[in-house]
Amino acid sequence: MIFSTDWPQFYAATILNWQLLLSNDKYKDIIIESLQYCVKENKVKVYVFVIMSNHIHLVWQPLHPVTKAKLQHHFMTFTPALVGIRSIHSHPLPNHTNRRCWYAAEDVAEGTNNM
């Protein structure tokens, strides 16, 4: 069975080594701003999201002509970079925290129900 990419999809992104980077509301706000930007630019429709201290879950749908891969790439490069830039200027991250610490994105909807 082949699944359409036009449907909403579950997406998860995790902080490297499960660090509690998102405990600070300032960093949660950056994720929200990034999602708002993508919605405003007609790149994605966001149905629901949850931000926890070390990972996020989304149900979203890329909007044509944006592909799932392009959307994920944008989100996973722009958002961590913004966290790093803002943390340098306003709220420093702990010394052991790498600015490029996001990883492990997964799509549960794609290919999981092959019957």
N, C-alpha and C positions, 0 to 999 in steps of 0.2 A: 504494500500500500504506500502510495506517495502522498505526503501531506503538503498542502498549499502553504506558501509563505505569506499569503494574504490574511491569515487568521492571527488572532492574538497569540502571543507566545510567552511562556514562562522563561525568565532570565535571572540568573544569580551571579553576583560578583563578590569575591571574598578578599579580605585583606591578607597579605602574605603572613604566614605563621599565625594567623588568627589574632593579630595585634588589635588592641582596643582603640584604634585610631578614631573611630566615629563616636566615641563617648562624648566628645565635645560638640555641642549644638552648632558651633560655627562650621564644622565640617559637614554636618547633616544639611545645613543651609546651602552649602556649595553643591551638593548632590541635587537638591531640589531646584536650585537655579539652573543647573545643567539640564535637568529634565524639562524645566519651563522653556528654556531656550530651544530645545529640540522640538517641543510642541509648537511654539510660536513660529518656528521656521518650517512648519509642516513636514517634519522628518519622521514624526512618530505620534501615535495616539497612545497615551498612558492610561490604563484602566485602573491599576492599583499598584502601590509600592509600599514596601516596609523597609525601614532603615534600622538595623541593629548596630551594636557597638563594633562589630567586626565583619559584617557582611550586609548585603542588600538583596532583596527579592523584588522583581518587577513582573507585571503582566503588561506587555506592550505590543504594539503592532507597527512595524515600519510602514510608512506611507510611500506609495509610488512617486518617484522613481528610486527612492532610497531602498537599498537592499538591507537584509538582516546583517550581513557582514560589515557593510559600511556604517550602519548605525552602531553596532557593537564597537567597531574600531574607534569611531568618533567619541563615544561615551567613555571608553576605557583609556583613551589618550588625553582627551581634554579635561575630564573631571579630575584625575589624579594630579595632572600638571597644575590645575587651578588650586587644589588643596596645598600642594607644595609651595606655590608662589604666595598664596595668602598666609601660609603658616610662617614663612620667613619674615613677612612684614608685620603681622599682627599678633600671631599666637604661635610661637615656635613649637615644633613637634619635638618629642623627646629625641635625644642625640642618637639613640639606636634605631630610630624609625627612618626607613628609606622613603624618599619622596615618591618613588615609583614602586609602591608596595602593593598595588592591586593585582590580582591575578584570578585565575580559575573561573572563567565565565562558562556557563553551561546552558544549553537549551534542552529542556526536558521534553518539549513537544516534538522535536525533530527525531524521527526514526525510532521512537521508543515503543511504538505499538505495531511493529511489523508482524503481520499475521499471514 
